[in-house]
Amino acid sequence: MSQVKVKEGESLDNALRRFKRQTSRDGVIQEVRKREHYEKPSVKRKKKSE
């Protein structure tokens, strides 16, 4: 779980930018998109071999 604490004197936009950067670095967005719909194991194997 990604957490960003807003530092004193820091704008909300900067904190949001740090949060987005951290989640993309952790791969959270990619993981959510991957799990958005069920994918059959045969389709997973097919994608993996490509």
mmCIF file of the N, C-alpha and C atoms, coordinates in Angstrom:
data_MODEL
# 
_entry.id   MODEL 
# 
loop_
_atom_site.group_PDB 
_atom_site.id 
_atom_site.type_symbol 
_atom_site.label_atom_id 
_atom_site.label_alt_id 
_atom_site.label_comp_id 
_atom_site.label_asym_id 
_atom_site.label_entity_id 
_atom_site.label_seq_id 
_atom_site.pdbx_PDB_ins_code 
_atom_site.Cartn_x 
_atom_site.Cartn_y 
_atom_site.Cartn_z 
_atom_site.occupancy 
_atom_site.B_iso_or_equiv 
_atom_site.pdbx_formal_charge 
_atom_site.auth_seq_id 
_atom_site.auth_comp_id 
_atom_site.auth_asym_id 
_atom_site.auth_atom_id 
_atom_site.pdbx_PDB_model_num 
ATOM 1   N N  . MET A 1 1  ? 0.842   -1.173  0.000   1.00 0.00 ? 1  MET A N  1 
ATOM 2   C CA . MET A 1 1  ? 0.000   0.000   0.000   1.00 0.00 ? 1  MET A CA 1 
ATOM 3   C C  . MET A 1 1  ? 0.886   1.234   0.000   1.00 0.00 ? 1  MET A C  1 
ATOM 4   N N  . SER A 1 2  ? 0.681   2.097   -0.961  1.00 0.00 ? 2  SER A N  1 
ATOM 5   C CA . SER A 1 2  ? 1.475   3.316   -1.069  1.00 0.00 ? 2  SER A CA 1 
ATOM 6   C C  . SER A 1 2  ? 0.887   4.410   -0.200  1.00 0.00 ? 2  SER A C  1 
ATOM 7   N N  . GLN A 1 3  ? 1.753   5.065   0.520   1.00 0.00 ? 3  GLN A N  1 
ATOM 8   C CA . GLN A 1 3  ? 1.333   6.177   1.355   1.00 0.00 ? 3  GLN A CA 1 
ATOM 9   C C  . GLN A 1 3  ? 2.269   7.342   1.130   1.00 0.00 ? 3  GLN A C  1 
ATOM 10  N N  . VAL A 1 4  ? 1.685   8.535   1.103   1.00 0.00 ? 4  VAL A N  1 
ATOM 11  C CA . VAL A 1 4  ? 2.467   9.752   0.993   1.00 0.00 ? 4  VAL A CA 1 
ATOM 12  C C  . VAL A 1 4  ? 1.933   10.719  2.027   1.00 0.00 ? 4  VAL A C  1 
ATOM 13  N N  . LYS A 1 5  ? 2.804   11.182  2.881   1.00 0.00 ? 5  LYS A N  1 
ATOM 14  C CA . LYS A 1 5  ? 2.402   12.171  3.872   1.00 0.00 ? 5  LYS A CA 1 
ATOM 15  C C  . LYS A 1 5  ? 2.755   13.551  3.337   1.00 0.00 ? 5  LYS A C  1 
ATOM 16  N N  . VAL A 1 6  ? 1.799   14.451  3.439   1.00 0.00 ? 6  VAL A N  1 
ATOM 17  C CA . VAL A 1 6  ? 2.020   15.810  2.957   1.00 0.00 ? 6  VAL A CA 1 
ATOM 18  C C  . VAL A 1 6  ? 2.957   16.504  3.934   1.00 0.00 ? 6  VAL A C  1 
ATOM 19  N N  . LYS A 1 7  ? 4.074   16.976  3.402   1.00 0.00 ? 7  LYS A N  1 
ATOM 20  C CA . LYS A 1 7  ? 5.058   17.654  4.235   1.00 0.00 ? 7  LYS A CA 1 
ATOM 21  C C  . LYS A 1 7  ? 4.602   19.084  4.501   1.00 0.00 ? 7  LYS A C  1 
ATOM 22  N N  . GLU A 1 8  ? 5.143   19.649  5.541   1.00 0.00 ? 8  GLU A N  1 
ATOM 23  C CA . GLU A 1 8  ? 4.770   21.010  5.896   1.00 0.00 ? 8  GLU A CA 1 
ATOM 24  C C  . GLU A 1 8  ? 5.241   21.965  4.800   1.00 0.00 ? 8  GLU A C  1 
ATOM 25  N N  . GLY A 1 9  ? 4.327   22.800  4.346   1.00 0.00 ? 9  GLY A N  1 
ATOM 26  C CA . GLY A 1 9  ? 4.645   23.768  3.303   1.00 0.00 ? 9  GLY A CA 1 
ATOM 27  C C  . GLY A 1 9  ? 4.551   23.187  1.897   1.00 0.00 ? 9  GLY A C  1 
ATOM 28  N N  . GLU A 1 10 ? 4.207   21.920  1.776   1.00 0.00 ? 10 GLU A N  1 
ATOM 29  C CA . GLU A 1 10 ? 4.110   21.280  0.465   1.00 0.00 ? 10 GLU A CA 1 
ATOM 30  C C  . GLU A 1 10 ? 2.684   21.405  -0.053  1.00 0.00 ? 10 GLU A C  1 
ATOM 31  N N  . SER A 1 11 ? 2.560   21.714  -1.328  1.00 0.00 ? 11 SER A N  1 
ATOM 32  C CA . SER A 1 11 ? 1.222   21.835  -1.899  1.00 0.00 ? 11 SER A CA 1 
ATOM 33  C C  . SER A 1 11 ? 0.628   20.450  -2.124  1.00 0.00 ? 11 SER A C  1 
ATOM 34  N N  . LEU A 1 12 ? -0.676  20.418  -2.216  1.00 0.00 ? 12 LEU A N  1 
ATOM 35  C CA . LEU A 1 12 ? -1.370  19.156  -2.439  1.00 0.00 ? 12 LEU A CA 1 
ATOM 36  C C  . LEU A 1 12 ? -1.018  18.578  -3.806  1.00 0.00 ? 12 LEU A C  1 
ATOM 37  N N  . ASP A 1 13 ? -0.806  19.451  -4.788  1.00 0.00 ? 13 ASP A N  1 
ATOM 38  C CA . ASP A 1 13 ? -0.428  18.985  -6.127  1.00 0.00 ? 13 ASP A CA 1 
ATOM 39  C C  . ASP A 1 13 ? 0.906   18.247  -6.101  1.00 0.00 ? 13 ASP A C  1 
ATOM 40  N N  . ASN A 1 14 ? 1.862   18.780  -5.363  1.00 0.00 ? 14 ASN A N  1 
ATOM 41  C CA . ASN A 1 14 ? 3.166   18.109  -5.275  1.00 0.00 ? 14 ASN A CA 1 
ATOM 42  C C  . ASN A 1 14 ? 3.048   16.760  -4.579  1.00 0.00 ? 14 ASN A C  1 
ATOM 43  N N  . ALA A 1 15 ? 2.238   16.695  -3.535  1.00 0.00 ? 15 ALA A N  1 
ATOM 44  C CA . ALA A 1 15 ? 2.045   15.427  -2.830  1.00 0.00 ? 15 ALA A CA 1 
ATOM 45  C C  . ALA A 1 15 ? 1.362   14.413  -3.738  1.00 0.00 ? 15 ALA A C  1 
ATOM 46  N N  . LEU A 1 16 ? 0.383   14.862  -4.503  1.00 0.00 ? 16 LEU A N  1 
ATOM 47  C CA . LEU A 1 16 ? -0.307  13.972  -5.435  1.00 0.00 ? 16 LEU A CA 1 
ATOM 48  C C  . LEU A 1 16 ? 0.654   13.475  -6.511  1.00 0.00 ? 16 LEU A C  1 
ATOM 49  N N  . ARG A 1 17 ? 1.525   14.345  -6.982  1.00 0.00 ? 17 ARG A N  1 
ATOM 50  C CA . ARG A 1 17 ? 2.518   13.957  -7.985  1.00 0.00 ? 17 ARG A CA 1 
ATOM 51  C C  . ARG A 1 17 ? 3.463   12.903  -7.411  1.00 0.00 ? 17 ARG A C  1 
ATOM 52  N N  . ARG A 1 18 ? 3.881   13.078  -6.151  1.00 0.00 ? 18 ARG A N  1 
ATOM 53  C CA . ARG A 1 18 ? 4.745   12.082  -5.510  1.00 0.00 ? 18 ARG A CA 1 
ATOM 54  C C  . ARG A 1 18 ? 4.025   10.752  -5.361  1.00 0.00 ? 18 ARG A C  1 
ATOM 55  N N  . PHE A 1 19 ? 2.738   10.801  -5.004  1.00 0.00 ? 19 PHE A N  1 
ATOM 56  C CA . PHE A 1 19 ? 1.948   9.582   -4.852  1.00 0.00 ? 19 PHE A CA 1 
ATOM 57  C C  . PHE A 1 19 ? 1.836   8.836   -6.181  1.00 0.00 ? 19 PHE A C  1 
ATOM 58  N N  . LYS A 1 20 ? 1.534   9.561   -7.245  1.00 0.00 ? 20 LYS A N  1 
ATOM 59  C CA . LYS A 1 20 ? 1.413   8.926   -8.562  1.00 0.00 ? 20 LYS A CA 1 
ATOM 60  C C  . LYS A 1 20 ? 2.731   8.300   -8.989  1.00 0.00 ? 20 LYS A C  1 
ATOM 61  N N  . ARG A 1 21 ? 3.828   8.999   -8.755  1.00 0.00 ? 21 ARG A N  1 
ATOM 62  C CA . ARG A 1 21 ? 5.141   8.483   -9.120  1.00 0.00 ? 21 ARG A CA 1 
ATOM 63  C C  . ARG A 1 21 ? 5.453   7.217   -8.327  1.00 0.00 ? 21 ARG A C  1 
ATOM 64  N N  . GLN A 1 22 ? 5.125   7.221   -7.040  1.00 0.00 ? 22 GLN A N  1 
ATOM 65  C CA . GLN A 1 22 ? 5.393   6.056   -6.191  1.00 0.00 ? 22 GLN A CA 1 
ATOM 66  C C  . GLN A 1 22 ? 4.548   4.856   -6.604  1.00 0.00 ? 22 GLN A C  1 
ATOM 67  N N  . THR A 1 23 ? 3.266   5.072   -6.910  1.00 0.00 ? 23 THR A N  1 
ATOM 68  C CA . THR A 1 23 ? 2.417   3.951   -7.314  1.00 0.00 ? 23 THR A CA 1 
ATOM 69  C C  . THR A 1 23 ? 2.856   3.378   -8.653  1.00 0.00 ? 23 THR A C  1 
ATOM 70  N N  . SER A 1 24 ? 3.286   4.239   -9.570  1.00 0.00 ? 24 SER A N  1 
ATOM 71  C CA . SER A 1 24 ? 3.737   3.710   -10.860 1.00 0.00 ? 24 SER A CA 1 
ATOM 72  C C  . SER A 1 24 ? 5.046   2.943   -10.691 1.00 0.00 ? 24 SER A C  1 
ATOM 73  N N  . ARG A 1 25 ? 5.907   3.398   -9.801  1.00 0.00 ? 25 ARG A N  1 
ATOM 74  C CA . ARG A 1 25 ? 7.163   2.697   -9.544  1.00 0.00 ? 25 ARG A CA 1 
ATOM 75  C C  . ARG A 1 25 ? 6.911   1.343   -8.893  1.00 0.00 ? 25 ARG A C  1 
ATOM 76  N N  . ASP A 1 26 ? 5.910   1.275   -8.030  1.00 0.00 ? 26 ASP A N  1 
ATOM 77  C CA . ASP A 1 26 ? 5.581   0.021   -7.353  1.00 0.00 ? 26 ASP A CA 1 
ATOM 78  C C  . ASP A 1 26 ? 4.816   -0.946  -8.255  1.00 0.00 ? 26 ASP A C  1 
ATOM 79  N N  . GLY A 1 27 ? 4.295   -0.470  -9.364  1.00 0.00 ? 27 GLY A N  1 
ATOM 80  C CA . GLY A 1 27 ? 3.559   -1.329  -10.284 1.00 0.00 ? 27 GLY A CA 1 
ATOM 81  C C  . GLY A 1 27 ? 2.117   -1.549  -9.885  1.00 0.00 ? 27 GLY A C  1 
ATOM 82  N N  . VAL A 1 28 ? 1.569   -0.667  -9.077  1.00 0.00 ? 28 VAL A N  1 
ATOM 83  C CA . VAL A 1 28 ? 0.199   -0.829  -8.591  1.00 0.00 ? 28 VAL A CA 1 
ATOM 84  C C  . VAL A 1 28 ? -0.799  -0.689  -9.738  1.00 0.00 ? 28 VAL A C  1 
ATOM 85  N N  . ILE A 1 29 ? -0.609  0.308   -10.576 1.00 0.00 ? 29 ILE A N  1 
ATOM 86  C CA . ILE A 1 29 ? -1.552  0.570   -11.670 1.00 0.00 ? 29 ILE A CA 1 
ATOM 87  C C  . ILE A 1 29 ? -1.563  -0.601  -12.654 1.00 0.00 ? 29 ILE A C  1 
ATOM 88  N N  . GLN A 1 30 ? -0.381  -1.118  -12.989 1.00 0.00 ? 30 GLN A N  1 
ATOM 89  C CA . GLN A 1 30 ? -0.311  -2.251  -13.913 1.00 0.00 ? 30 GLN A CA 1 
ATOM 90  C C  . GLN A 1 30 ? -0.999  -3.469  -13.320 1.00 0.00 ? 30 GLN A C  1 
ATOM 91  N N  . GLU A 1 31 ? -0.831  -3.678  -12.033 1.00 0.00 ? 31 GLU A N  1 
ATOM 92  C CA . GLU A 1 31 ? -1.451  -4.824  -11.369 1.00 0.00 ? 31 GLU A CA 1 
ATOM 93  C C  . GLU A 1 31 ? -2.973  -4.712  -11.388 1.00 0.00 ? 31 GLU A C  1 
ATOM 94  N N  . VAL A 1 32 ? -3.477  -3.513  -11.162 1.00 0.00 ? 32 VAL A N  1 
ATOM 95  C CA . VAL A 1 32 ? -4.930  -3.298  -11.174 1.00 0.00 ? 32 VAL A CA 1 
ATOM 96  C C  . VAL A 1 32 ? -5.482  -3.556  -12.567 1.00 0.00 ? 32 VAL A C  1 
ATOM 97  N N  . ARG A 1 33 ? -4.808  -3.047  -13.583 1.00 0.00 ? 33 ARG A N  1 
ATOM 98  C CA . ARG A 1 33 ? -5.275  -3.258  -14.955 1.00 0.00 ? 33 ARG A CA 1 
ATOM 99  C C  . ARG A 1 33 ? -5.228  -4.733  -15.331 1.00 0.00 ? 33 ARG A C  1 
ATOM 100 N N  . LYS A 1 34 ? -4.214  -5.434  -14.836 1.00 0.00 ? 34 LYS A N  1 
ATOM 101 C CA . LYS A 1 34 ? -4.082  -6.859  -15.145 1.00 0.00 ? 34 LYS A CA 1 
ATOM 102 C C  . LYS A 1 34 ? -5.216  -7.659  -14.512 1.00 0.00 ? 34 LYS A C  1 
ATOM 103 N N  . ARG A 1 35 ? -5.638  -7.262  -13.323 1.00 0.00 ? 35 ARG A N  1 
ATOM 104 C CA . ARG A 1 35 ? -6.673  -7.998  -12.598 1.00 0.00 ? 35 ARG A CA 1 
ATOM 105 C C  . ARG A 1 35 ? -8.079  -7.460  -12.835 1.00 0.00 ? 35 ARG A C  1 
ATOM 106 N N  . GLU A 1 36 ? -8.216  -6.499  -13.718 1.00 0.00 ? 36 GLU A N  1 
ATOM 107 C CA . GLU A 1 36 ? -9.513  -5.869  -13.956 1.00 0.00 ? 36 GLU A CA 1 
ATOM 108 C C  . GLU A 1 36 ? -10.545 -6.881  -14.455 1.00 0.00 ? 36 GLU A C  1 
ATOM 109 N N  . HIS A 1 37 ? -10.119 -7.779  -15.337 1.00 0.00 ? 37 HIS A N  1 
ATOM 110 C CA . HIS A 1 37 ? -11.004 -8.806  -15.884 1.00 0.00 ? 37 HIS A CA 1 
ATOM 111 C C  . HIS A 1 37 ? -10.333 -10.160 -15.717 1.00 0.00 ? 37 HIS A C  1 
ATOM 112 N N  . TYR A 1 38 ? -11.149 -11.177 -15.560 1.00 0.00 ? 38 TYR A N  1 
ATOM 113 C CA . TYR A 1 38 ? -10.610 -12.527 -15.417 1.00 0.00 ? 38 TYR A CA 1 
ATOM 114 C C  . TYR A 1 38 ? -9.977  -12.964 -16.729 1.00 0.00 ? 38 TYR A C  1 
ATOM 115 N N  . GLU A 1 39 ? -8.832  -13.573 -16.612 1.00 0.00 ? 39 GLU A N  1 
ATOM 116 C CA . GLU A 1 39 ? -8.128  -14.072 -17.785 1.00 0.00 ? 39 GLU A CA 1 
ATOM 117 C C  . GLU A 1 39 ? -7.892  -15.569 -17.589 1.00 0.00 ? 39 GLU A C  1 
ATOM 118 N N  . LYS A 1 40 ? -8.370  -16.355 -18.541 1.00 0.00 ? 40 LYS A N  1 
ATOM 119 C CA . LYS A 1 40 ? -8.218  -17.799 -18.432 1.00 0.00 ? 40 LYS A CA 1 
ATOM 120 C C  . LYS A 1 40 ? -6.735  -18.173 -18.435 1.00 0.00 ? 40 LYS A C  1 
ATOM 121 N N  . PRO A 1 41 ? -6.399  -19.252 -17.747 1.00 0.00 ? 41 PRO A N  1 
ATOM 122 C CA . PRO A 1 41 ? -4.996  -19.679 -17.713 1.00 0.00 ? 41 PRO A CA 1 
ATOM 123 C C  . PRO A 1 41 ? -4.415  -19.940 -19.101 1.00 0.00 ? 41 PRO A C  1 
ATOM 124 N N  . SER A 1 42 ? -5.231  -20.438 -20.019 1.00 0.00 ? 42 SER A N  1 
ATOM 125 C CA . SER A 1 42 ? -4.726  -20.694 -21.373 1.00 0.00 ? 42 SER A CA 1 
ATOM 126 C C  . SER A 1 42 ? -4.346  -19.386 -22.065 1.00 0.00 ? 42 SER A C  1 
ATOM 127 N N  . VAL A 1 43 ? -5.112  -18.335 -21.824 1.00 0.00 ? 43 VAL A N  1 
ATOM 128 C CA . VAL A 1 43 ? -4.807  -17.030 -22.413 1.00 0.00 ? 43 VAL A CA 1 
ATOM 129 C C  . VAL A 1 43 ? -3.541  -16.459 -21.781 1.00 0.00 ? 43 VAL A C  1 
ATOM 130 N N  . LYS A 1 44 ? -3.382  -16.663 -20.486 1.00 0.00 ? 44 LYS A N  1 
ATOM 131 C CA . LYS A 1 44 ? -2.174  -16.199 -19.801 1.00 0.00 ? 44 LYS A CA 1 
ATOM 132 C C  . LYS A 1 44 ? -0.934  -16.863 -20.387 1.00 0.00 ? 44 LYS A C  1 
ATOM 133 N N  . ARG A 1 45 ? -1.019  -18.189 -20.599 1.00 0.00 ? 45 ARG A N  1 
ATOM 134 C CA . ARG A 1 45 ? 0.121   -18.914 -21.171 1.00 0.00 ? 45 ARG A CA 1 
ATOM 135 C C  . ARG A 1 45 ? 0.426   -18.425 -22.573 1.00 0.00 ? 45 ARG A C  1 
ATOM 136 N N  . LYS A 1 46 ? -0.624  -18.161 -23.334 1.00 0.00 ? 46 LYS A N  1 
ATOM 137 C CA . LYS A 1 46 ? -0.443  -17.689 -24.706 1.00 0.00 ? 46 LYS A CA 1 
ATOM 138 C C  . LYS A 1 46 ? 0.260   -16.332 -24.715 1.00 0.00 ? 46 LYS A C  1 
ATOM 139 N N  . LYS A 1 47 ? -0.154  -15.425 -23.826 1.00 0.00 ? 47 LYS A N  1 
ATOM 140 C CA . LYS A 1 47 ? 0.474   -14.101 -23.744 1.00 0.00 ? 47 LYS A CA 1 
ATOM 141 C C  . LYS A 1 47 ? 1.921   -14.211 -23.288 1.00 0.00 ? 47 LYS A C  1 
ATOM 142 N N  . LYS A 1 48 ? 2.177   -15.124 -22.371 1.00 0.00 ? 48 LYS A N  1 
ATOM 143 C CA . LYS A 1 48 ? 3.520   -15.279 -21.833 1.00 0.00 ? 48 LYS A CA 1 
ATOM 144 C C  . LYS A 1 48 ? 4.494   -15.756 -22.910 1.00 0.00 ? 48 LYS A C  1 
ATOM 145 N N  . SER A 1 49 ? 4.027   -16.616 -23.812 1.00 0.00 ? 49 SER A N  1 
ATOM 146 C CA . SER A 1 49 ? 4.899   -17.158 -24.850 1.00 0.00 ? 49 SER A CA 1 
ATOM 147 C C  . SER A 1 49 ? 5.182   -16.151 -25.967 1.00 0.00 ? 49 SER A C  1 
ATOM 148 N N  . GLU A 1 50 ? 4.380   -15.117 -26.058 1.00 0.00 ? 50 GLU A N  1 
ATOM 149 C CA . GLU A 1 50 ? 4.578   -14.116 -27.130 1.00 0.00 ? 50 GLU A CA 1 
ATOM 150 C C  . GLU A 1 50 ? 5.725   -13.210 -26.868 1.00 0.00 ? 50 GLU A C  1 
# 
